[in-house]
Each structure stands twice: as structure tokens, then as C-alpha cells.
Amino acid sequence: MLSKFPRLTFSYAAGLITALIGLLVLIGYQFDVATLKSFHPYGTDMAANTAAAFLFAGIALMALQHSHRFAHRLVQFLALVILLIGIFSVYQNFFDRNTGFDEILYRKSVKAMSAPNPSSMAPNTAVNFLLLGFAFMLFTLPKFRQSFLIEFSLIFSLTLSIIGLFGYLSGFVEFAGTSGYTKIAANTAGTFIILCVGMLFTAYERQHTPITIEQKLFAGLTVTTAFIIFITFLSISGIKSLLQASDWVEHTQEVKNQLGAVLSHVLEVQSSGRGFVLTGNDKYLRPREKASRELPTLLNDLRLHTVDNPYQQRALVSLDRLIEKRLAFSDTIISTCRIKGEREARLLIATDRGNILTDSIRTLVAQMIAEDDRHLQTKNEDEIHQANRSQLIIYLSLAVQVLLLAFIFVLVKRDAAGRRKAEDRFRLVVESAPNAIILVDFNGTIRLVNAQAENYFGYNRNELLGKKIEMLIPRENAVDHTFLRSSFFAHPETRGMGMGRDLFGLRKDGAKIPVEVGLSPIQSEEEMLVLVSLIDITERKQAEDALRQLNEELEDRVKERTASLRKNEERLRTTLDNMMEGCHLIGFDWRYIYLNDAADKHNRRPKEELLGNKYMDMWPGIEATTVFGIIKQCMEERIARHMENEFVFPDGTTGWFDLSIQPVPEGVFILSMDITDRKRAENELQKLNEELERRVIERTAQLEVANKELEAFSYSVSHDLRAPLRSIDGFSLALLEDHTHQLNAQAKDYLNRVRAASQRMAQLIDDLLNLSRVSRTEMRREKVNLSHLANAIAMQLQSTQPNRTVEFQIADDVIAEGDAHLLRVVMDNLLGNAWKYTSKHPTAKIEFGVLTRDGVLAYFVRDDGVGFDMAHADKLFGAFQRLHAMRDFAGTGVGLATVQRIVHRHGGNVWAEGKVNEGATFYFTL
């Protein structure tokens, strides 16, 4: 007996290890790390729900080591979760149903999806979690903490896990699970062993006594039971495999027989045709006609028998074509013989085409038979290998079972001396049983009763012992009971009674009590006795009466609901009949099942003429249309389709219909809407669009002519107006230089003013030309680094006035998309204005950057110059509009108008904010 401290420490460590393993596997699924899911990348992965259950179980085992209420509630909750995981997984495995439970955490892996059973958790894993969840729940119930059910659950689960791990270590992977199901993973089996041992330590620690001989015997019986059940499943699996192999042999022989029949029929076709040519007698054609009738049936049967063999299916397609060609050639020979005579038919036979086709058919049939033989041989080899391994496994299991039974025999022999104590315990158990216990001999004499029997019948045991059992049975049933008692002793076996008929006991006061009776034969050394177990089911009877009344009420409600559903069906039919859209219901046999009134208008014929008739018969030639192919696809593949279709009616008229085709249990449902008027309107709209495009082309040509005229005007302005200005400026300069001694100061001032005006006029002309070019220049959008442009312009400005102290703050890598040349003009004007309007300050600061306004990037240039009054902000971007006098700041007032036009061409906006003597900020978007 280990001390308490090490045992609890081991249990806590086992829980911690189990939780960590579950957590690591879940991490493996989250990050797709194969080595965390399995010991080997090609081995069986621990399922995601298995890992989650291990995480919960490990936490529950650690919580079991604590006694406070929160730990108790936590174990109960986690036990319920583990139980649910086990129940869902057992249901999926043994009922072959996919509930989607395995994909709650993660989608199934490729290996899990390739398993024949829908559950990614192995059956033995699912059973283990069911047992462990049950054991955890019992741990939390004070009355069951020392129950043998806990030991049974843990030892059974431990045995299954050891068997699975032994299968991996010994190479007999069949021990990891039966065929047709997912096998338990090696890391899953190992984790179960750790968890079960930790729980067993906890269970044995709580009983505060050494392990008894009964517990050892019980453990041995549990291990033997688990092993026998598992080997039984393996044996059943092997038998299923052998039966499948037998079915495969019969299947292969059937295919070969059918292939031989096909070849025989083809040869009959060949010989029949030749016999007719040689004799001219039609009786030789009868075998051919029979063969022609039976060949399609044989080929169809072959397709059904080889549906799981892609090679045979492809070969059948080729065989079908060759037979079709051989039959067609035979028809050609017969018709030639009838029309042109025997000589022409013989010449056609002499071409040897018939023999070539027959040889091709014979070769293809031989290949198909060889393919089936090859598959059969491979299958037989696999089955022989499986049978040998199954035989070895059975022998090994028998040896293990013999050892286990020997161990149990030793335990039983050691326990023989304690039989009397066991009898005393039996009496104690009988006395403490919650139901009435009565021991009766062959004559019906009561030999033993317990306290509960006294309570049930109102007698004390002295009044019952030695009396006949019939005193506790109502008088009307006493005679029958004597016969039934004799019958039971003639064929003694444990049986339950009271199911399907009412049984009553008779109390001392004469009252009848409904009871449920169980009978168990007990063979003592002297005689055969029967142990009668009775349960008072008065409360159950009352509940059954209440349930019967509820069922009657439920039946009434069902009738009402049925009537309501019938009314709803009639309402639905009325709704469909009055819909504006046409409703067509076509069955799988292509016959009309239902048509509403709108369908009459769409079909242009009464629905009575269509109902019950085939779709193809009512619309000859419909099979060649697109709409028929789509309806057929919807009917076969069960997918919904939508289309617009122009339908040509038998009288030559047409109509356009919007069709919604939906698969329904009866076949397909077609909802049709007449869109002929809409299609006509669309055609007219298309014509209008074409007319509009033609007008746009004409207008574009007119605009191109206007642009050329504007370019000519610009050239005239730049050439014809510049020449007089240059003359004025040049002659004024000549007067100042050549006749300066003849001019007084006022004349010189006048000439200087003339020159300044002519130069300003030339600058105005340049600005106007630049403004017009901005509107006409073709744009080329690309990525433009505005920060590089701003740095280059800043360097250029500083070089013009190196004595000024100006700080430039330019954001790095401000990227915009637009025309590089035009954006250079924008940056030149905005930074140039900032440079100009800060010239009155001894030190200045100019900033360029980008920010977000209402979710849009806005680029800005900010300065701390003279600023402007926001009341006049609407004049900033007008041509020749100035907010400052010429004597203060030079300029023509065209720069900001140019900026606005460029920004607008880029689909953006430009605006400014400022205060007098506090600077200004200009924003633009693209």
C-alpha cells in the first residue's frame, strides 16, 4: 500500500500530462504541425475532438485532487462534456451517421476523410471516453465513489488502450481497431493508459483499505471481458472480409459470364448475316434479331456490375461502340443482299471489316476478363494475408485469455475459504436492498424475506417464513401462479416479469399493489430455489395513466394539425393558381404534374392538354434546345438554374421568358415570367444607345476641330501678340540707352513704366497659354513621388535667394497617382506662392505633407507668411484674382487658377485655409 502523498502526486501528474498532450495536439491542428498530431507523420492522427476530451479529462483529474466546491462542480461539468463527446462519437461509429460533430473544432484531415466510417474518432476511443466520463461523474457522487462501476469503467478502458498500443508495438495493427473503422492512434492509446492509471490511483486511495481479493478478481474478469469483446469484434471483421471475398468471386464470375454471352451474341450476329447471304432464307436472321434484342440488356447489366471499376467502365464504352459498328455493318450486308443481290453482299463481306470488328470485340472482351481476373487475384492475396494475420491474432488472444482465466482461477481458489463470509454479505445485501426480496422453494414455501418485503405487504417476517407464497397473491391469480411456479422450476432461468401485463400483490389489509417481478434461480447444495425480486410500481402506474391521457390529448392535437396542414396545402395551391408567374411541375418521367392559369398564357395552350403528357411529346424538337439541356441537368444533378430563353411556338411566333428551374422531390419546378415586352424595350434601348454613341462620335469630332482652332488661336496669341510687345520693350530700351542724355527724369520714368507694362503683358500671355495647355494636355497617370518634387523645387527656390532663412519640412515618400508633369506645375505654384508670401519675414517655415480628411488623402502646403482673410477665400482660385497689391507681391493671379484646373482634371478638389499675418494652408486631393 503506497502512502497517500506519492499516490496523489502521481494522479495529479497524470492529469497534468494528459492535459498537456491534448493541448499540444490542438496546437498541432491550429498550426498544421503533423508531428504534434501523431508519433509518426504517416501514422494515425489523434482526432481534434479526442485532444479536446483529453484536455478536459486531464483538468478533471487534477481537480479531483481538491475537495472544495468549485473543483467538485468543475469535475461534474467536464464529466458531462466528456460523456457527450463519447456519446456522439459512439453514435457516429456504430450507426454509421455523420453528424458533423468531428468538425466543430477543425475540418477533418485527408487521412480522416479517407476512412470508411464517418467518425474521425476510433470506436475504442469513443467507448473509452464514454466509460471515463461515466467514471468521472461517479467520482462526484458520494454514494458511488467506491462503486465497482468506477473500477469496471477504468479497467475496461485501460485494457482496450493497452491492446491498441500493443498492436502498434508488435506490428499487429489490427489490435488498434477493426476494419471499416478508424483505428486508435498510438499517442491516443498511450495517453489513455496514463489517464486510466492516474484515475485508478485516485479510486483506490479513496477507499482507504488495501486492494481486496474481490477487487483483484473483478479486475481480472473485467480485463478478460474487454479482451473477449475486442477479439469478438476482430473475428466478426475477419468473417465480414471473407464473406466479401466470396461475394467478389461470385461477382467476378457473373461479369465473366455476361462478357461471354456478349461475345457469343456478336458471333451469332456475324454467322446469322453470313447464313442469310449464302441462302437468302430469313430464318437465319432470327438468331441475329434475338441477339440484337438481348445485347443492350447484357451491356446495361455489365455497367451495373462494374460501376466500381473505372477501367471496366471505359472498356464498356469502347465495347458498346464496337458492337454498334458490328451490328451496323451486319445491317449493311443484309440490306445490300436484299437490294443489290448476293454478289454485292459477298464483295462487302470480302472487305473483312466484319472480321476485324469481331476480332476487336473478342480482344476487348478478353482484356476485360483478364482485368477482372487480375482484380480477383489481388483481392484473394489480400484476403489470404488478412486471414493468416487474423488466425495468428486469434491464437494469440486465446493464449492471453487462457492466462487471464488461469489468473482468475488462482484468485477463486484463494477466495474459497471466504464463501461463508460472502453468504453473510449476501444476507446483508438482501436486507439493504431497496426492493422486496423473497426466497421460495419448489413447493412455494417462503424461506427468506427482507425488511422491504415486510414494508410492502404489511406482515412481519415471522408471519411469512414457512408460509406459501400464494398468500401474497390475489385470489383470482393464485391458481395460475401454482402452474407458473412449476413451469419455472422445470426450466429455471433468470427472467423479468410484469412487462406487457399487470401483476399485483396482496397486502395483509387486503389492498392490491401493482408490482414488477424478477425471478432468478439459485442452485444451493441441497435444492433449487428461486429469488423473487419485487418493485412497487404504484407511482409508475399513476405516471402511465397520466401519460396515456397525454397521448390521447396529443392524438387530438395531431388530428387538428393534420386538418390545418390540409388547409395550408389548399391555400398554397390557390396561391399558385393565382400567381402572375407561370408554374410548371414536371416529374422524373418528364410528364406534366401541375400547371397554373398563368402557365396557360405562357404555353398558349390549355393546361388540360398538357397535364399527364410528356414534355417532349407536347413540344416536338425541344430536345435540341438549350432549355431542355438545362432542365435535364437540373433534374439529374439536382441543382437550381436560372436563364432567359426565347421560345419558338409551333405557329412560328416567339416569346421571351425568364425561367427559374428548381429541383423538387417530384422532379423539377419551373417558374416562368413573360419578358417579351422587356426584351423589346431592351432592343429599342440598344438602338438608342447606338444612336447616342454615333452622336458622341460626331460631338467628339466637333470638339477636336474646336481644340485645333483653339491651338491655332494660342499660336497666334503667342506669336502675333508677342512681336509688338517685344518691339515696344526693345524701342523703349533703345531710347533709354541711346538718348538718355536728351531725356529728363520724368521721360525716363515713363519709358521704364512702358517697359514694365509690356513685360507684365508678356507674362500674362505666358500664364494664359500655360492655363490653356493644362486643359488640353493629354494626361498619363503613373505613380509620382511628391516628396521628391517638393525637395527639388525647394532647392531651386533657395538658389534664387540664398540670403533668405527659410525652413522646409517635407514629409518622406508621399506617393500620389497622376500626371507627373501636371503635378510638377501644382507643386511649383503652391511652393512658389509660399516662398513669395513669406518674403516679408526674416525667418520663415514652409511645410509639405499628407493627412486624411473624411477618409480621403489630402496633400497640403503650409506657410507662416502674410496669410489672407477667409472672407475673400472664394476669389483665390479665379484667374487674375489677387488679394494683395502688386507693389507688395509680384504676380499675375493665374497660378492658383492653373492649380485648380489641374486638380479638377485629376478628379480631385482644392481649397485653402488662412488668417491674416498667421500664414496659409493649401489642400488638394486627387
Buried (B, 14 or more C-beta within 10 A) or exposed (E): EEEEEEBBEBBBBBBBBBBBBBBBBBEBBEEEEEEBBBBEEEBBBBBBBBBBBBBBBBBBBBBBBEEEEEBBEBBBBBBBBBBBBBBBBBBBBBEEEEBEBBBEBBEBBEBBEEBEBBBBBBBBBBBBBBBBBBBBBBBBEEEBBBBEEBBBBBBBBBBBBBBBBBBBEEEBBBBBBBBBBBBBBBBBBBBBBBBBBBBBBBBBBEEEEEEEEBBBBBBBBBBBBBBEBBBEBBBEBBEEBBEBBEEBEEBBEBBBEBBEBBBEBBBBBBEBBBBBBBEEEEEBBEBBEBBBEBBEEBBEBBBEBBEEBEBBEEBBEBBBEBBEBBBEBBBBBBEBBEEEEBEBBBEBBEEEBBEEBBEBBBEBBEBBBEBBEEBBEEBEEEBEEBBEBBEEBBEBBEEBBEEBEEBBEEBEEEBEEBEEEEEEEEEEEBEEBEBBBBBBBEEBEBBBBBBBBBEBBBBEEEBBBEBBBBBBBBEEBBEEBBEEBEEBBEEBEEEEBBEEEEBBBBBBEEEEBBBBBBBBBEEEEEEEBBBBBBBBBEEEEEEEEEEEEEEEEEEEEEEEEEEEEEEEEEEEEEEBBEBEBBBBBBBEEBBBBBBBBBBBBBBEBEBEEBEEEBBEEBBEEBEEBEBBEBBEBBBEEEEEBEEEBBBEEEEEEEBBBBBBBBBBEEBBBBBBBBBBEEBEEEEEEEEEEEEEEEEEEEEEEEEEEEEEEEEEEBEEBEEEBBEEBEEBBEEBBEBBEEEEEEBEEEBBEBBEEBBEBBEBBBBBBBBBBBBBBBEEBEEEEEEBBBBBBBBBBBEEBBEEEEEBEBEBEBBEEBEBEBBBEBBBBBBBBBBBBBBBBBBEBEEBBBBBBBEEEEEEBBBBBBBBBBBBEEEEBEEBBEBEBBBBEEEEBEBBBBBBBBBBBBBBBBEBBBBBBBEEEEBBBBBBBB
